[in-house]
Amino acid sequence: MKRAICWIRRDLRLTDHRALHQATEAAEGVAVVFIFDPAILDPLDRDDTRVNFIHQSLFEIDEKLKQRGSTLIVRHGNPVDLIPQLARELNAEAVFTAHDLEPAALERDRQVRQKLIEQGTEFRTCKDHLVRQKSEVLNQSNLPFRVYTPYSKVWKAVLDPTKDLVEYTPDLSKLISTAELANVLRSWTIQDIGFQPKDPWLKAGEDAAKDRLATFLPKIDAYGDQRDFPATEGTSYLSVDLRFGTISNRELFRQALSRDSKGAEKWLNELIWREFYADVLANNPQIVHTTFNPIYKDLEWPGTDEHFELWKAGQTGYPIVDAAMRCFKETGWMHNRLRMIVASFLTKDLLVDYKKGEAYFASKLLDFELASNSGGWQWASSVGVDAQPYFRIFNPYLQSVKFDSEGEFIKRWVPELAEVSGENLHRGESENYVKPIVDHFVQKDLAVRLLSTKTES
């Protein structure tokens, strides 16, 4: 094969890159391509940090390609049209890319494949952003799992690191030269694609991802003890890198398995949670629109739009909730413990439909992944895959006392409480701070009754 295209999507790196490795193995010359898809971009705010994260990551890739005499091809438009067009312009015999099992991506790739086949171009996909994907982890009845713990046990049992965690090294000497690509190059500034520059909370790119991993590894043994405290830096901050593929998931699994500690084991389990939610979505694509548990599909949530807006603004009168939501609005980031707290509060205290919270997170979350976001929200609201029933309801006061005991995180994001301490801080008892918009214990009982009526009917 003389020429091929490697279409990068959620694998924004050059090392341990399976699709690029396969392309450079198969072809004498390879062009690396990225498409900004208006179907994804058009609904977003013009200063969306995720688009900037992608753009900056691509800029780093382009710089590295230029050091090797090549360059990155970036286009803005419908990939169903642009990928076949670029294949024709470059005389590419094949397009290599990584699987994407989200429903919209599957339909897009189906259309791309059809157009490529019609013009005589191959379309080859490979597994990359997951170690195990649809139908590769099954229960004894040969069916997908519905609960995480048994899934994770089988996931670990069937893992063969020598095969599943191979490092794929592309032959970058096979890249097509910049001179040969001159006719297909276009300007791709952030303004060219209709967005405004804005630095993400986390630095973008493969080098930054490797730095985050290097910073985390000395702390990995304490991960199990430190991960739930939002005021400390006890997590890896690599979820955004997993989302956009600025680091290989195989590298993270290799690192987790190379250490024999409870912290490393806990981190491994969290990485597998991501695989579990991806598996649930791949086998149950309907959860994009409805509940995994069918008994709740017609549940009418009685919460109000006013309470939803106060939750988004961080004005609920519950300090840990408000601190989390204000931090999220400012940075697009939220600590995992806080995600569970605010999701439980919205659905179990305010009785607002989980879909509203899910959509709000989808609109702003820097590390947004459809599967994890859907899975997490349905877990919190007790309508999804879940080993525990509807009566799991987080008490925001107890969560605050346990995981932000000194109020360090709260004071950082709720300055009205900066001079308050102890119980008064966690309860938000200050003339400068809003009063609670609901009574937790009253709402808890209402939530139990709301959800239990469906289980009894």
N, C-alpha and C positions, 0 to 999 in steps of 0.2 A: 504494500500500500504506500503510495507516494505521499499523500497529504491527508490530514485529519484535523478536526476541530475538537478541542476540549472545552465544553460549555460548563463553566463554573457557576454555581448557584448558591448553595449553602455550604460551600467548601472553599472559603476565601483564604487560601494559603498555597504554598508551593511544596512544602515538605509533607511526607507521609500522606500523599494524595493519590488515591487509588485510580480515579478516572484519568488523571494526567499521566500516571504511570502506565496504564494500559494503552493510552493513546501513543505515548512515545515508544512503547514496545512494538506497536503494530505499524506505525507510519514513519516514513523518512523525514517528514516535516509536519510540525504541529503548531496550530494557532490557538491561543487561549482567548476565550470570548466570554463576556458578561453582558446580559441584557437587562436594562431597567424596564420593568413591565408596567405600563400605565394602569393595568387592571389592579395591580397591587398598590401603586403609588397614588393614584388619583384620590382615594378617600382620605389620605393622610394630611395632617397639618403641614404647612409649607416649611416649618422649621423642625420637622420630625427628627429626633436624635438618631433613630435607627437608620434612616437613609444616610445621614451624615456618617454614622459608624461604617456602613457599607462602603460609602464613597471613599472614606479615608483608608479603609482596608484595601480597596482596589488600587488606590494611589500607591500604596506601599508595594503591592504586587507589580504594578507597572514599573516602578523604579527598579525592582529586582530583575524584571525581565529585560529592561533596557541595559542593565549591567551585563547581560548575556547576549546583547545584540538584537533582542527582539522587543516586542511591545504588546500591551494588552489592547484588544479590540473591545470597545464598549459602545453599545447602541442603546437607544431609547425608543421602545416601540413594542409591538406585539411579537413575542418570540415565535409564535406559530408561523408568522410570515418571515421574520428576520433570520432565524436559524437556517431554513432552507435557502433563503437568498444568499446568505454568507457562504453556505456550502457551495453554491453555484459559482459565486464570485472568486472563491479560493480554489475551485476545482477539488474540493475535499471529497474523499470517497466514503468517509464515515464521520459521525459525530459521537463523541464519547461524553458521558455525563453520569452523575450519581443518582441513584433512586431517590425519589421524593414521594412518600406514600400518603401525603395529604390529599383529600378528594379533589380539590381544584387543580393541584399539581398533576395528579394522575390524568385528568381530562386534558390539560394542556399538553402533556407529553404524548398522549394518544394522538392528538391532532398533529403534533410535530412529527411523530413517527410516520403517520400516514402520508404527510406531504413529502417527507424525505424519501420514503419508499417509492412514491410516484415518480420521483426524479432520479431514482437509482442510487440513492445515498443510504448507507447503513445507519442505524441508530442503536448504539450499544450503551446500556446502562449497567451500573455496578452498585453493590452495597457499600455505603461509606459512612453515613452519619449515624448509623446504628450498628451494633455488633450482632444483635439478633433482631430480625424483623418478622413481619407477618408469617404466621404458621410455623415458625422455627422453634417455638417453645410451646408445647402442648401438654395437656393433662393426660391421665391414664385412659380417658375416653377419646383421646385424639382431638380434643376441642381446646379452643383458647381459654386461658385462665381469666377469672373474674375477680380474683383477690391477689393482692401483691405478694404476700409472704410465700405461699406455695409456688407462685411464679418465679420468685427470686431463687428459691431452692433448686428448682429445675434448671433455671438459667445458669446457675453456678455449676450444676452437675454436668451439663452438656458442653460447657465451655472447654475448648481446646486452644490454649493461648498460642501454640505453635502455628495454628491455622487461622484462628479468629482474630488474633492481635498482631498479625504480620505488619511490619512497617513497609509501606510502598514508596520507593524512591524513584521519582521520575528522572528520565534522562534528559536534562535540560539542554544538552547539546543538539537535540532534535528540533528545537524551536525555530520556526520560520523567521527570517531576518526582518528587521523593521523596513528595509528598502523594499522587500517583496510584499509587504503588507500596506504600503503607502496608499494604494488606491482605495482601501476599505476603511481607513482610519477617519474618525470624526471627533470633533470636540466634545468633551464630556465633563465640563465643569459642573459643580453642584447647581449653578444657576441654569445651565443648559437643560437640565432635566426638571427645572421648575421649582427648585428648593432653595432655601436660604442656609448659609453656613452656620453651624452651631456645634460646638465641641461637646461630644458625649461625656457623661459622667466618668466613664471608663475609657481609657485610651484605646483607640482602634488598632487593628492590624495583628499580624502573626507574631511580630517581635514582642508586642505588648502582652499578648497571650502567654508566650513563653516566659516572660518576666513574672506574670501573675502566678504561673505554676511554680516557678523557682522560689517565689516569696512564700507560697503556701506550704511547700513540701517540708520545711523544717518545723511547721506547726501541725502537720497532719496527725501525729500521734495524739494530740490534744483535741482533735476535731470533735469527737463525741462529747467532750465536756464543754466545749466553747461554742459550738455551732448555734445554740439557741439564744445567744445574748447579742442583741442588735447593736449595743454600744461598743462591743469588742470586734476585732478583726479576726474572727475565728473561722470564717468560711473562705472558700477559694476564690470567689468572684469570677468563676470561669463559666457560669451558665450562659452568658452572652457569647462567649467564644464557642461553646458547644452549639449554640443556636446558629451562628453564622459560619461555623467551621474554620475560625481563625486558628484553631488548634484541633488536632485529630482526636476524636473520642478514644481511639485505640491507645493513644499515648497516655491518656488519663487512666484508662483501665490498667495499662501496663504498670504505671506508677502505683496505683492503689494495691495491685496484687504483689508488688515487689516488697511491701512492708508488712511486717507481722505485728500488728497492734490493733487494739480495739478501735482507735480513731480511724485507721486506714480501712478497717472492715466497715465502719459506719459510713465512710465516704463512698466506698464501693457500693453499699446498699443504696445510697442516694443516686448514684449514677445509674443503677439498675431501675430505680423508680422512673427515670426518664424513659428507659426502654419499655417499661411496663405500660406507661401511658401511651406511648407510640403504638404499642401492640394493640391496646384497647381500641384506639382510633382506627387503625388499619383494618381490624376485624369488625368494627361497628361504626362505619362512617356516619350513620344517622345521628350520632351524639353531637355532631356539629349543630344540629337543629333542635334536638330533643333530649330528654333524659335517658341515660342508660337503663335505669330501672323504670320499666314501662308503667308501673302503677302511679308514678308521679307526673306523667307526661301532660296531664290536663290540670295539674294543681294550680289553683289561683292564689297567688301571693297577695296578701292584703296591704303590704307596705306602700307608702306614699312616695310620690316624686319629690316632695319637699324633703323628706328624710333622706332620700337618695342623694340629692344635691348637697345636703349638709354633710353627709358621709364623704362625698368626693372632696368637699372643701376643707375637711378636717375640723368640723365645727359641731361635733356630736356631744361634747361635754365629757367624753371618756378619753383621758390624756393619752394612753398608749395607742388608741385607735387614731386619734387626731394627729399625733406625732408621725405615725406611719403614713397616713394619707397625705400629709403636707410634704414629707420627704419624697414620697412617690411623685407628687405633682411637680416638684422641683427637679428631680433627678431622673425619673423614669425607672427607678430601681426600688425594690423592696426586699428586705430580709425575709427568708422563708418562714420563720416563726411569725413574723408580722403579717405575712400573707394569710396564714391560717387564722390569725386573730381577727383581721378586718373582714375576711370573708365570712367567718362565723357571725360576726357582729351584724353585717349587712343582712344576712339571710335569717339568722335565728333571733336577733334582737330587734332589728327593724322590719323583719318579715318582707323584705324586698326580693323580688325574683332574682335568682342567681344569674340569669342571663344578662341582666343589666350590669352587674359587677364584672362578669366575664367580658362583656363588650368594652367596658371602660378600661380594664387591664389590657385588652387587646389593642386598644387605641394608643397606649402610652408605654407599655412595658418594654424596656430595652432588650430584655432577653425573651421576648414573647415567642412561644412555640404553641401552635394550635393544640397539639395533643396534651401537653402539660397544663396549659391554661384551662382547657375544657375539663380535664381530669381533676385538677385541683379544685376548681369551683364546684363541680358536682360532688366531690368528696366532702367539701366543707358544708354543703347544703344537704348532704345525706340523700341525694337522688341518683348517685352514680355507682360505680364499682366500689364496694365498701364492705369491710369485714365487721364494722360496727354500725348499729342502727341510728335512728333519728335523734336519740336522746344525748348524743355527744354535742355539748354546747359549751363553748369556751366562756369562762367568766373573765371579762376584760380586766377587772380589778386584780384578781388573783394572778392572771398572766403578767400584769404589769409588775406586781410585787416580786414574782418569781424570776422574771427574765430581764427586768430593768430596775433592780432593787434600789439603787441610788438615784434613779431618775435621770441618769446621764443622757440617754437617748431622748427622753421626753423633753428635758430642758433645752436640748439643742434645737428642737423643732417646734416647741410650744413655749416661746419666750415669756408668755403671760405667767408661766409657773416657775420662772427661773429662781425666784426667791422663796419658793415653797419647798418643804421637805417632808419626809416621812409619810404617814398615812394620808395627810392632807394633799400631798403631791399626787399620789396614785388615785385619789378620789377627785382631784381637780377642784379642791375647795379653796377658791380664791375669788375675790371680787372682780379680778381682772379677766376671769375665764368664764366661758359660757356654761350654763347649767346643763345637766344631762337632758337629752331630748326624750329619753325613755327610761323606764325603770327596768333594769336587767332581769330581776326576778319575776316581774309581771310578764315580760316579753318571753322569758324562757318557758314559762308554763303555756303561753299561747302557741309558741313554736312546737312544743311537744304535742299539743292537741291538734294543731294543723297537720303535722306530718303523720301522726299516729292514726288519724281518721282514714288515711289511704291504706295503711297496712292492715286495718281491721275490716275494710270494705271488700 
